[in-house]
Amino acid sequence: MIGGGISGLSCASMLHWTGINVRVLDQGYRIGGRCTTRRTLEGEVIADLGAPCFDADVPVFIEQVKRWVDSGVCARWDGAGGAFVGVPTMDAIVDSMAQGIDVRSGCRVERVFRHDRSWVVEVERRDGARVTERCERIVLATHPRESDRLIGEHSNTLSLMLGSVETRCVWVLMMRINDPLEGLPAMVDVGDGSSESDEIIARIIRDDHKPGRSRETDSSTLVIHAREDWSAANRELDRVEAQRVLTQHTRSLLSSMLGHDLDDQRIGDVQVHRWGSAHPVEGLPQRCETDDDARIVVCGDAFGWKGLPLGVQSAWLSGRASAMALIETTG
Ligand SMILES: Cc1cc2nc3c(=O)[nH]c(=O)nc-3n(C[C@H](O)[C@H](O)[C@H](O)COP(=O)(O)OP(=O)(O)OC[C@H]3O[C@@H](n4cnc5c(N)ncnc54)[C@H](O)[C@@H]3O)c2cc1C
């Protein structure tokens, strides 16, 4: 399994519990991909950096979410219209999915090639060491461009399909503000495209108002998602400049929303991150895709389910569909 985000772990856990030997390789410092939580080097939580919450609409996913809720790693967030969040942080969900599975973070897959009937996977580890692994089949659960880079030369069909997926970038700002921000809702969409819409910011999320977070009375932790059109137009912006623009803009937006001036002194720690491929623009019609001759399966949030928004739910469903496809073909 290349990729230890929601889709990869959904597939890997189903394979594992069916008795199929699976190893997950992920290039990240931690697993989780776009469902991750930013921490300090000492491990202190800063905020959820990717998906802030998620919905559950499809019965089989609702059942899974119930199991997460029962085991205490997930809760409904009333402040966000009843969407679900990981408890105490979003990455609690991926950690619980990874339990019992051979998962290796800090392992970037550089190249894959065939040797006899097996696949050889070349991996660069975080410590700089290069190792190779052999396997019977490969599941790709990275973003489409990366999956295409890895297997494009081995499967024209998959390459054509993956190459057709466009993704959008999103700048994200994490901010600590020395003010309780009384009256600010838990999650507010300010860039909804209406005439009142903000031209830079899409969404403001009160990270410390999520269930299971520690909340302080005199300060707040916010996560700000920039609009996709603004992020695309400013994709190559220098990080320092992106942080400056987003911080100043958020400060003045909050001041006008709250009706009191938030001066610069109230702005505490600030960090910015650019997700180069935050969201697929349009979903693929199938739930996953296989190339049986090449022994490859591809999954991820870009694989849609009719009418469902693309996100944590579609990623989980796609991972599950790819596990079922593999189980069928391996008997
Ligand atoms: C800012 C933002 C806001 C979002 N908001 C929402 C929301 O409100 N609701 C919702 O449902 N969803 C939301 N999402 C989307 C959601 O996070 C994703 O749909 C979901 O997490 C995707 O999971 P995935 O497994 O398909 O991909 P990813 O999480 O991207 O996982 C891919 C994994 O592959 C690894 N990888 C890549 N290349 C290699 C390589 N060469 N070798 C090894 N590993 C590799 C990466 O490290 C990563 O862990 C949001 C995402 C972002 C970024």
The ligand as an SDF file (V2000), in Angstrom:
LIG
                    3D

 53 58  0  0  0  0  0  0  0  0999 V2000
   -7.7140   22.1340    3.6750 C   0  0  0  0  0  0  0  0  0  0  0  0
   -8.5520   20.8900    3.5230 C   0  0  0  0  0  0  0  0  0  0  0  0
   -9.8870   20.9000    3.9390 C   0  0  0  0  0  0  0  0  0  0  0  0
  -10.6670   19.7570    3.8210 C   0  0  0  0  0  0  0  0  0  0  0  0
  -11.9500   19.7670    4.2780 N   0  0  0  0  0  0  0  0  0  0  0  0
  -12.6760   18.6250    4.2520 C   0  0  0  0  0  0  0  0  0  0  0  0
  -13.9850   18.5720    4.8450 C   0  0  0  0  0  0  0  0  0  0  0  0
  -14.4760   19.5640    5.3870 O   0  0  0  0  0  0  0  0  0  0  0  0
  -14.6630   17.3890    4.7810 N   0  0  0  0  0  0  0  0  0  0  0  0
  -14.1340   16.2580    4.1860 C   0  0  0  0  0  0  0  0  0  0  0  0
  -14.7850   15.2030    4.1840 O   0  0  0  0  0  0  0  0  0  0  0  0
  -12.9010   16.2860    3.6320 N   0  0  0  0  0  0  0  0  0  0  0  0
  -12.1740   17.4320    3.6400 C   0  0  0  0  0  0  0  0  0  0  0  0
  -10.9220   17.4640    3.0850 N   0  0  0  0  0  0  0  0  0  0  0  0
  -10.4980   16.3300    2.2480 C   0  0  0  0  0  0  0  0  0  0  0  0
   -9.9920   15.1300    3.0240 C   0  0  0  0  0  0  0  0  0  0  0  0
   -8.9730   15.5180    3.9040 O   0  0  0  0  0  0  0  0  0  0  0  0
   -9.4690   14.1390    1.9800 C   0  0  0  0  0  0  0  0  0  0  0  0
  -10.4960   13.8510    1.0560 O   0  0  0  0  0  0  0  0  0  0  0  0
   -8.9800   12.8120    2.5470 C   0  0  0  0  0  0  0  0  0  0  0  0
   -8.2340   12.9920    3.7240 O   0  0  0  0  0  0  0  0  0  0  0  0
   -8.1690   12.1430    1.4440 C   0  0  0  0  0  0  0  0  0  0  0  0
   -7.6380   10.9110    1.8530 O   0  0  0  0  0  0  0  0  0  0  0  0
   -6.7830   10.0530    0.8290 P   0  0  0  0  0  0  0  0  0  0  0  0
   -6.3520    8.8330    1.5390 O   0  0  0  0  0  0  0  0  0  0  0  0
   -7.5450    9.8770   -0.4520 O   0  0  0  0  0  0  0  0  0  0  0  0
   -5.5300   10.9690    0.4210 O   0  0  0  0  0  0  0  0  0  0  0  0
   -4.3880   11.5990    1.3230 P   0  0  0  0  0  0  0  0  0  0  0  0
   -4.8960   11.9320    2.6590 O   0  0  0  0  0  0  0  0  0  0  0  0
   -3.7980   12.6980    0.5040 O   0  0  0  0  0  0  0  0  0  0  0  0
   -3.3280   10.4240    1.4940 O   0  0  0  0  0  0  0  0  0  0  0  0
   -2.2960   10.1690    0.5610 C   0  0  0  0  0  0  0  0  0  0  0  0
   -1.0690    9.7090    1.3220 C   0  0  0  0  0  0  0  0  0  0  0  0
   -0.0820    9.2980    0.3750 O   0  0  0  0  0  0  0  0  0  0  0  0
    1.2020    9.6360    0.8860 C   0  0  0  0  0  0  0  0  0  0  0  0
    2.1190    9.6650   -0.2570 N   0  0  0  0  0  0  0  0  0  0  0  0
    2.0770   10.4810   -1.3470 C   0  0  0  0  0  0  0  0  0  0  0  0
    3.0870   10.1710   -2.1860 N   0  0  0  0  0  0  0  0  0  0  0  0
    3.7890    9.1450   -1.6260 C   0  0  0  0  0  0  0  0  0  0  0  0
    4.9310    8.3760   -2.0160 C   0  0  0  0  0  0  0  0  0  0  0  0
    5.5720    8.6060   -3.1640 N   0  0  0  0  0  0  0  0  0  0  0  0
    5.3680    7.4260   -1.1760 N   0  0  0  0  0  0  0  0  0  0  0  0
    4.7320    7.1700    0.0030 C   0  0  0  0  0  0  0  0  0  0  0  0
    3.6290    7.8490    0.4180 N   0  0  0  0  0  0  0  0  0  0  0  0
    3.1720    8.8270   -0.3930 C   0  0  0  0  0  0  0  0  0  0  0  0
    0.9740   10.9910    1.5510 C   0  0  0  0  0  0  0  0  0  0  0  0
    1.9640   11.2330    2.5430 O   0  0  0  0  0  0  0  0  0  0  0  0
   -0.4210   10.8180    2.1620 C   0  0  0  0  0  0  0  0  0  0  0  0
   -0.3690   10.4030    3.5130 O   0  0  0  0  0  0  0  0  0  0  0  0
  -10.1150   18.5820    3.2310 C   0  0  0  0  0  0  0  0  0  0  0  0
   -8.7760   18.5650    2.8270 C   0  0  0  0  0  0  0  0  0  0  0  0
   -8.0000   19.7090    2.9740 C   0  0  0  0  0  0  0  0  0  0  0  0
   -6.5490   19.6770    2.5530 C   0  0  0  0  0  0  0  0  0  0  0  0
  1  2  1  0
  2  3  1  0
  2 52  2  0
  3  4  2  0
  4  5  1  0
  4 50  1  0
  5  6  2  0
  6  7  1  0
  6 13  1  0
  7  8  2  0
  7  9  1  0
  9 10  1  0
 10 11  2  0
 10 12  1  0
 12 13  2  0
 13 14  1  0
 14 15  1  0
 14 50  1  0
 15 16  1  0
 16 17  1  0
 16 18  1  0
 18 19  1  0
 18 20  1  0
 20 21  1  0
 20 22  1  0
 22 23  1  0
 23 24  1  0
 24 25  2  0
 24 26  1  0
 24 27  1  0
 27 28  1  0
 28 29  2  0
 28 30  1  0
 28 31  1  0
 31 32  1  0
 32 33  1  0
 33 34  1  0
 33 48  1  0
 34 35  1  0
 35 36  1  0
 35 46  1  0
 36 37  1  0
 36 45  1  0
 37 38  2  0
 38 39  1  0
 39 40  1  0
 39 45  2  0
 40 41  1  0
 40 42  2  0
 42 43  1  0
 43 44  2  0
 44 45  1  0
 46 47  1  0
 46 48  1  0
 48 49  1  0
 50 51  2  0
 51 52  1  0
 52 53  1  0
M  END
$$$$
